[in-house]
């Protein structure tokens, strides 16, 4: 059992060592292969992609530059060169795209898009080339070029995306390489340590098991020796022999063991040597792999650095290209604009030449047939243009005056003065009008409003000739003079009229004065003497005679009242009003007090609501109220209960007062007659009075800038209104 | 008893007659002197012209019409009020006109009263009655001496 165990253990141990070593070897190999693959991918694919893109971009950049050159130089030869170049390089670019497409580990759409943009641009460019070959218009060519530039920019855009991706990929790959290197180094070291530990363990284990066996043998021998010492008795001889046999066997076993051990040791030694060899070999291999890996890393790093530099360069190129493209776009737009402008200019020029001709003709006609006299003279004051109006005015023909001095159109006495005036008017901007007298050959003189202006040469400074346009103001002048005279007369007339008016006013006043004096006197006498007649001569008068005399007397008194009223009315018109602000309430109360006598024996209810203050001549407004209250009382006297309501309110910018009675009222048909002088809507027999009160009210209110009106219905009372402006 | 003289100055004889009738009816006139115009009135006051040699009676009141030929009532009033000898005589302007201008002028010049002759004779008589009673009977006029006007 013991022997078997050792051999089995040894076998198992060896097997384990082999299995582990094998496993490690396979693992290492796989790791190396992976590293190798990754390394290859790392520098091969992105680099190829980047290179291809770089190539494509370089080409396109060249195209763009050429495009700009062509654009600016508008050179046919350069365009042809570009065409040849693009055709030649087309396959190369397409191949580049194919490589990128195959190797590119990133988003394939970007590659497809870039390719599509490139093809698109190529088509546009070809179109452009065709158009240029056919010598079509500039503007279209420019437009196409513009379009192509846009396409180019699009290509550039996609290529930039790819390039950026490749750059990123390269960077991440570089990181991966470093990581892988680190991993493989670490694995190799672990493997060596592990293998060494394993060998040490086995040696130790086998040595330990041998010493155990020897220990056992010594133990057994000691037992035997002890037994031998005890064999003092013969009986023990057999036991001794037995023991010696056992010892012999034991030696044999030991011998065998020694042999086995030696054998094993030898084998072990051989194995160790072999293992050592294998380990050394593997280590060498690993070391080699590492060195290679290191080398690759260095290359990769170098590559990655190059890639980074290339990418940066690429980015720079891209930026520059973008800038170029923008400039190209701007330049194209400008060119397009310029072309359009140029075409416009050319057309304008053509039109303007025609227009110029027409204008000249038109101007010639305008000058010749103008109603205004127009004259042109050169720097020597020789007439070079003399239009029909001037011909008519001077009685001289153009032929006659051409080349003659300007002076011939002036009268001899005014020649110098006129020339001086014209010179003077030309100083400055020449906008000044001067009055010049021109003489007809028959001797008649025309007064002209003369406006002359220098005609300058193209330098804008040198005077070539001078043109004068005139307005014949002879008639106007005479009318003006007449008007002036008339104005003077008018002034006199106004003064006269004012005087007359003053006079007539004075007359009117003295007329009123005499009416009041002289007209009243006879009436007074009639009434006075009738009274004396009745009193002193009653004996000779019968009843009828007395009645007649009484009627004469009454009528005369009435006539006197009318004269007084008329005079009063006329005086109201002449009185100046002096405005004050006063309480209407107080004024109405004062007015009501004067009617105390009239109110006795009558049932009258007077209702006064809120009354706003009034602004006007207090005395005149007082008379208005007196008249209105008097009217209200008068026309309601037949009512058992007379109700008079007085009120007022401010509406907009005026104060409106009203007085309402429940009297007989009137028919609104006659409302317009209400405020006239001596106009009565009722019989004098029914209501006393002469019909001047409302006329007075109207006169006063109107003088204040107010209005008065009335509303009524027969037998339903009347309401009288008057308004006064609010004032300040 | 002292005779109280009332001076009526009016160019219209009918008005004079009516005024006299009114005064008579009221028993007011001890003596009524009529001047036919302004000049006449001054002649009476100065006892000259046709009044030369008349009794030297200063009237207790003068009823003075305004609108008169030659010298108007206003001018007469002006003269009376500017003459120390006559300035205390009560002067009543009795006129046909209610003209405000005359009224103001009269009072400014020192008229004692201003009466518009009413057309209605009854009113006229009443007016004269009141005026006469006041100015000829009730009112006392200072006795004119040289001292008073010695300013």
Contacts between the chains, C-beta under 8 A, distances in Angstrom:
chain1	res1	chain2	res2	distance
A	513	B	67	7.9
A	513	B	97	6.5
A	513	B	99	6.0
A	516	B	96	6.4
A	516	B	97	4.6
A	516	B	98	6.6
A	516	B	99	6.3
A	517	B	67	4.8
A	517	B	95	7.6
A	517	B	96	4.4
A	517	B	97	5.1
A	518	B	96	7.7
A	520	B	96	4.8
A	520	B	117	7.5
A	520	B	119	6.3
A	521	B	12	6.1
A	521	B	14	7.7
A	521	B	15	6.8
A	521	B	96	5.4
A	523	B	119	5.0
A	524	B	15	7.1
A	524	B	18	7.3
A	524	B	96	7.2
A	524	B	117	5.8
A	524	B	118	7.6
A	524	B	119	4.9
A	524	B	121	7.7
A	524	B	124	7.5
A	525	B	14	4.4
A	525	B	15	7.3
A	525	B	18	7.1
A	527	B	119	5.4
A	527	B	120	6.1
A	527	B	121	5.2
A	528	B	14	7.3
A	528	B	18	4.2
A	528	B	21	7.6
A	528	B	121	4.4
A	528	B	124	6.9
A	529	B	14	7.3
A	529	B	18	7.5
A	530	B	121	7.9
A	531	B	121	4.1
A	531	B	122	7.1
A	532	B	18	7.7
A	532	B	21	6.1
A	532	B	121	7.7
A	556	B	119	6.5
A	557	B	119	5.4
A	557	B	120	5.2
A	560	B	119	3.4
A	560	B	120	7.7
A	561	B	119	7.9
A	564	B	98	6.9
A	567	B	98	7.2
A	571	B	100	7.1
